[in-house]
Amino acid sequence: MKALILGLVIIAAAVCAVLPAGLNWRGDVLTFLRGALPVIAAFIGLIAAFIGIADIKDRAEAKKEAKNEKSEE
């Protein structure tokens, strides 16, 4: 419960920092997001590739096990 409340407080602070009536950091936040977006996209792509490779390996292992079970019967 404490973590939920803390998270909501931090989100509210971030929203207030971006608003013009608050700290007016909107331009800085947008500049950061423009610079960070390609890096974030590269990490997401790398993670997706690793997941795909693991999936291919799992399917190959499942085929081997199915083949071994049929040969044992």
N, C-alpha and C positions, 0 to 999 in steps of 0.2 A: 504494500500500500504506500509506503514511504517513497519507493522508487517511482510509482505512478505520479504522485503529487510533485515530486522533484522534476520529473520529465515534463509535466504540464507547466510548471513554473519556468523552466528553461525555454520551452517553446514560446510561452508568452513574452519572455524577455527578448527572444530573437525577433519576434514579430514587432515588438515595440522599437527595437533598434533599427528596423528597416523602414518603419513608417516616417513620413515627413515631419510629424509632430514630435517624434522621438529623437533618436540620434541621427536620423536621415543618412543611414549607411547604404541606401539602396544602390547607388552607383558602384560603391566598393564591392558589395555582394555580387552584383551582376558581373563585374570584371573578374572576380574570383571564379565564379561559375563558368564563365567563358573560357578561362584558362584551365580549369580543372576538368571540364567535361571530356576532352579527348583522353586524358589520363584515366578517368573513371571508365570511359568506354573501352579502353584497352584492357583494363583489369577485368571488366565484365566479360569481354571476349576471351581472355585467357582462361578464366574460370569455366566458361562454357566449353571451351576446347578440352580442358581437363576432364570435365564431366562426360563429354562425348567419347573420349578415349576410354574412360573407365567403363562406360556403358558397352562399348564394343568388346572390351575384354570380358565383361560379365556375360555377354551373349555367347561369346566363343566358349567360355567355361561351361555354360549351361548346355550348349550343344555337345561338348565332350562328355559331360555327365549323363546326358540322355542317351548318347551312343553307347556308353559303357553299361548302362542299365539294360539296354536292349540286348547287348551281346551277352550279358550274364544270364538272361532269361532263356 
